[in-house]
Amino acid sequence: MKTIALFALALLVIPATVAAGPVRVKDDAGLRRALAAAKPGSVILIAPGTYSGGVSAKGLTGKKNRPIVIAGADPKKPPVFSGGNVGIHLSAAAWVELRDLVVEKAKHNGLNLDDGGTADDPAHHVTLRRITVRDVGPRGNRDGIKLSGLDDFLVADCVLERWGSGGSGVDMVGCHDGEIVGCTFRNAGGPSGNGVQAKGGSRDVKVRHCRFERAGGRAVNIGGGTGLPYFRPRKPGYEAKDITVEDCVFVGSMAPVAFVGVDGGIVRHNVIYRPEKWVARILQETTGEDFIACRNGRFERNIVVFRSDEVRTAVNVGPGTKPKTFTFAENLWFCVDRPGASRMSLPVPEKRGVYGKDPRFLAPEKGDFRLEAKSPAKGYGPRPR
């Protein structure tokens, strides 16, 4: 009897539920079943192979310490989602992580994450890690990754290649408190495209340690032009606020950076190499009594290398803006073909700028923008990650 009693007591202290192992899927039907059954703590591992695009799920909800994870089973051989109007669409997700996936040949957007149309109840805590999105569109406003109404997010170590001619590698509408870090953007489809765009009331977003190679007409568009029904919150008074772009490398683009209808933004510690027309732009595309004029941008500690036959005006200023509220400080400027012409006119006088000194990159023709040991640009440009 004593033995039976001890056994019964042991049963009482065993947890009522034991965490299940990962769900392994190897075909489209298996993935649909796994998504339908996902709950906090679920891990869905997708075998290598090609899967149909057009995957969608609404309301995937994990918890803070138990996110729902959707990942390639073998990071060295990530599954490929090919085709569909949208490669993968998650609506009203929370505490979800996607990693080690490839999305290609979607007609509209590669990845689409949104709040399900409930502007006052954003999707949140979504992580995208080591995802490749390529060959989207190719024409029109087609985005690699579309984020609408998403808060507290991370896009890390992703690769975006060849998105739509008028779209963005990552397009944010009404997104807040997020970070894009360690990503590569290359070969946008046309001059109307962007590498990264933050608009529609976006706020407190950081773009860090990214690389932009011919990433559209405006490689990073801080702000933009958004239809009034799509703002989140509804009437923020700005397209974007407090956006930071730092420690990045820009190669080409008509304008590597544009401030468009913003209320504060920082561009600092970047390399800007051979821009095609301007170094930066200050513009206003959304107007009305509820919107501030573009103001309070900061451009600091960047290395800017350009040619005089490509860049004749450093900063393009459009009407309806407040360029005198901008700050330019401690940037290093070098004109490759005419070092004596390295100092260009800016909207306001620069503080402690450096002009005409070759930063001495290791191999810029090969895309290596690290500095030689005796470079005069030490302390400028990207800092270690």
C-alpha positions, 0 to 999 in steps of 0.5 A, a space after each residue: 500500500 505504501 508503494 502505491 501511495 508513493 506512486 500516486 504522489 509522484 503522478 501529482 507532481 508531473 506537469 499536466 502537459 509536456 512541451 511537444 517537439 517541433 513539427 516537421 513538414 515536407 509538403 504544402 498540405 503538411 505546412 497548412 495543417 501545422 499553421 492551423 494547429 500552431 499555438 504558443 511555443 510551436 516550432 514548425 520546421 520545413 524540410 528543404 525543397 520547393 513549396 507553393 507561394 500564397 501561404 497565409 495565416 491570420 491570428 498566429 499568436 505566441 507568447 513572450 517567452 513562447 513564440 511561434 517559430 516557422 523555420 527552415 529545418 536546414 539553414 544551409 538548404 532553406 525551403 523555397 516558396 515560389 510564386 503566388 500573389 504574395 509569397 507568405 502573408 501573416 495577418 494580425 500576428 504576435 510573438 512570431 518568428 520566421 527564419 531561414 526561408 527563401 521567397 521568390 517570384 511572387 506577383 505582388 509582395 514577397 512577404 506581407 505582414 499586417 494588422 488585419 485592418 485594425 489600425 488601433 490593434 497592431 501586429 507586434 513582436 514579429 522577427 524575420 531572420 535570415 530570409 531571402 526575398 527575390 524576383 518580386 513583381 517585377 513591375 509596379 509597386 511590388 515590395 520584397 517585404 511589406 509591413 503595415 501596422 507592425 510594432 516591436 519588430 526585427 528584420 535581421 540578416 535578410 537579403 532583398 534582391 530585384 523587387 518591383 520597379 516602383 516598390 521597396 525592398 522593405 516597405 513600412 506603413 505605420 510601423 513603430 519601435 522596430 529595427 532592420 539590421 544586417 540586411 542587404 538590398 541590391 538591384 531594385 527594378 527602377 528609379 522609382 523604387 526604394 531599398 527601405 521606406 518608412 512612412 504612414 506615421 512610422 516612428 522609432 525605427 532603426 536601419 543599422 549595418 545594412 548594405 544598399 547596392 543600386 537599391 532604387 532611386 532613393 535607397 532609404 526613403 525616410 517618410 514618403 507619400 501615404 494615402 490618408 486612410 492608411 496612416 497608423 495612427 490616424 493623424 500623426 502629423 508626419 510621415 515618419 518621426 525619429 528614424 535612424 539610419 546608421 553604420 550602413 554602406 550605400 553604393 549608387 542610387 540617384 539619392 542614397 537618402 531622402 527625408 520626406 515629410 519627416 519630423 526628425 531623423 538621423 543619418 550617421 556613420 555611413 559610407 555613401 559611395 558614388 551617388 548618381 545625382 544627389 547625396 540626399 534629398 529634403 522633400 514634402 509629398 504629403 501636405 495639409 494643415 495637419 502635417 508638419 513641413 519636413 524638418 529636423 533631420 541630422 546628417 553626421 559623421 558620414 563618409 561621402 565619396 562622389 564624382 563632380 560629373 555625377 553629383 552637381 548638387 549635394 542636397 536636393 531641396 523641394 518646396 514646402 520644407 524647412 531645410 534650415 532646421 537640418 544639421 550637417 556635422 563632421 562629415 568627410 567629403 571626397 570628390 574622386 575626380 576633383 578633390 579641390 571641389 569636395 566642399 559643396 553647398 549645403 542647406 545650412 553651413 556644416 559644422 567641422 566638416 572634412 573636405 578633399 581627403 581620400 578616405 582610402 578604402 581597401 578596395 572600393 572597386 570590389 565593394 570593400 569599404 573597410 579603411 586602410 590602416 592610415 586612413 584619414 577617415 578613422 572615426 567616420 563611417 560605419 562602426 563595428 556591429 
